[in-house]
Amino acid sequence: MPPEEKIPWPHAPVHQLAETGTYFVTVGTYLKEHHFRTGERLAVLHRGLLTVAQDFDWRLEAWAVFSNHYHFVGHSPSSSPDAASLPQMLGVLHTKTAQWVNRLDRSPNRQVWQNYRETKLSYKKSYFARLNYVHQNAVKHGLVPVASQYAWCSAPWFEGAVTPAMVKSVYRFKTDLVKVDDEFTPVLEW
């Protein structure tokens, strides 16, 4: 009798982190709840993401955090043969931010984060399109008219760190064909 075929659980994506490389990651809150809806809360999540990425030696090139989800494009550690540190890195971020926001809301043990999805980027066009997608995500969600006006994303940093020609080149990549599970409607209480 042949061994039973393993069927993946439908609510948890299969994570394929066997190779080092550049990954596009999307993470959502449980039930798409708006736990990070204020500027103060977004600042904590934003700072937390950048800190854990640095602590785990992930080099982020684009990021955007919102009230109920976040995205980033990052390079796995070059000192590692794979990207297996991603779940541990996200676990640290999610544990700390969940504890913090649950303390604020007096909701101990509430589930804050849902699972994450990652895609290894192996084509140059796909990579640049996703960089643009992440930089422009606040505009896509209607939170600001210009990406660099959103304080909790990489667009302001990106526009100041690279040449204007590079900014124009990346922002020219079409994102309408990028397949991203981004059915979130973030809110922001200014």
C-alpha positions in Angstrom: 0.0 0.0 0.0 1.5 3.4 -1.0 2.1 6.0 1.8 -0.8 8.4 2.3 -0.4 11.7 0.5 0.1 14.6 2.9 -2.6 17.3 2.3 -1.7 20.7 3.6 -4.0 22.3 6.1 -6.0 24.9 4.1 -5.6 27.7 6.7 -1.8 27.6 6.9 0.2 28.2 3.7 3.1 25.9 3.1 6.3 27.7 3.9 9.2 27.0 1.5 12.3 28.5 3.0 14.9 26.0 1.9 16.9 28.6 0.0 18.5 31.8 0.8 17.2 34.7 -1.3 14.8 37.6 -1.5 11.4 37.1 -0.2 8.1 39.0 -0.3 6.2 38.5 2.9 2.6 39.4 3.9 1.3 39.1 7.5 -2.2 39.8 8.7 -3.8 40.2 12.0 -6.3 37.5 13.3 -9.7 38.2 11.7 -8.2 41.3 10.1 -8.8 43.2 13.3 -7.4 46.8 13.5 -5.1 46.4 16.5 -2.6 48.9 15.2 -5.0 51.7 14.1 -3.2 54.7 15.7 0.0 56.5 14.9 1.5 55.4 18.2 0.6 51.7 17.6 1.9 51.8 14.0 5.2 53.4 15.2 5.7 50.5 17.6 5.0 47.9 15.0 7.1 49.7 12.4 10.1 50.0 14.8 9.6 46.4 15.9 9.7 45.1 12.3 12.9 47.0 11.5 14.5 46.0 14.8 13.9 42.2 14.5 14.9 42.2 10.9 18.2 43.8 11.9 18.6 41.4 14.8 18.0 38.4 12.6 20.3 39.8 9.8 17.4 40.2 7.3 18.0 43.1 4.9 14.7 44.8 4.2 14.4 46.8 1.0 10.7 47.7 1.2 8.2 47.6 4.0 4.8 49.0 4.9 2.8 48.4 8.2 -0.9 49.0 8.6 -3.6 48.7 11.2 -4.3 45.0 10.3 -1.4 43.8 8.1 2.1 44.4 6.9 4.3 43.6 3.9 8.0 43.5 3.3 10.6 42.6 0.7 13.7 41.3 2.4 16.9 39.4 1.7 17.5 36.4 4.0 20.8 36.3 5.9 23.7 35.8 3.6 25.5 33.8 6.4 22.8 31.2 6.3 22.2 28.5 3.6 18.4 29.1 3.8 15.7 31.4 5.0 14.7 29.2 7.9 15.1 32.1 10.4 12.0 33.8 9.0 9.4 32.1 11.2 11.6 32.7 14.3 12.0 36.4 13.4 8.3 36.8 12.9 7.6 34.9 16.1 9.7 37.3 18.1 8.0 40.4 16.5 4.5 38.9 16.9 5.0 37.8 20.5 6.3 41.2 21.5 3.7 43.3 19.6 0.8 41.1 20.7 1.8 41.4 24.3 2.2 45.1 24.0 -1.1 45.8 22.3 -3.0 43.3 24.5 -1.7 45.2 27.6 -2.9 48.5 26.1 -6.3 47.0 25.3 -6.6 45.0 28.6 -7.1 41.9 26.5 -4.7 39.3 27.9 -4.1 36.2 25.8 -6.0 37.6 22.8 -4.8 36.3 19.5 -3.4 39.2 17.5 -1.6 37.7 14.5 -2.6 35.2 11.9 -0.3 33.2 9.7 2.0 34.7 7.1 2.7 34.1 3.4 6.0 34.4 1.7 7.1 34.2 -1.9 10.7 33.8 -3.0 11.4 36.3 -5.7 13.4 34.8 -8.5 12.7 37.1 -11.5 14.0 40.6 -11.8 10.6 42.1 -13.0 8.7 40.3 -10.2 11.2 41.7 -7.7 10.9 45.3 -8.9 7.1 45.1 -9.2 6.9 43.9 -5.6 9.3 46.6 -4.4 6.9 49.2 -6.0 3.9 47.4 -4.6 5.1 47.6 -1.1 6.3 51.2 -1.4 3.0 52.3 -2.9 0.7 50.1 -0.6 -0.5 53.0 1.5 -1.6 54.8 -1.7 -3.4 51.6 -2.9 -5.3 51.5 0.4 -6.3 55.2 0.1 -4.4 56.3 3.2 -2.3 58.9 1.5 -2.1 60.4 -2.0 1.7 60.0 -2.3 3.6 57.1 -0.8 6.3 59.2 0.8 3.6 60.9 3.0 3.0 57.6 4.9 5.3 57.5 7.8 5.2 53.8 8.4 6.6 52.5 5.2 9.9 52.5 3.3 8.9 55.0 0.6 10.4 58.1 2.4 13.6 56.2 3.1 13.8 54.8 -0.4 13.3 58.1 -2.1 16.1 59.7 0.0 18.5 56.7 -0.2 18.7 56.1 -4.0 19.0 58.3 -7.0 15.9 60.0 -8.5 16.5 57.8 -11.6 16.3 54.7 -9.5 13.1 55.9 -7.8 11.5 56.6 -11.1 12.6 53.3 -12.5 11.2 51.2 -9.6 7.9 53.3 -9.4 7.4 52.6 -13.1 6.9 48.9 -12.6 3.3 47.9 -12.9 1.7 46.4 -9.9 -1.7 45.6 -11.2 -0.6 42.1 -12.3 1.1 41.3 -9.0 -0.7 38.5 -7.3 -0.8 39.4 -3.6 -3.2 38.2 -0.9 -3.9 41.7 0.2 -7.6 41.8 0.9 -7.2 44.0 3.9 -8.8 47.4 4.5 -6.6 49.2 6.9 -7.7 52.2 9.0 -5.8 55.0 10.5 -7.0 57.1 13.4 -4.9 60.2 12.9 
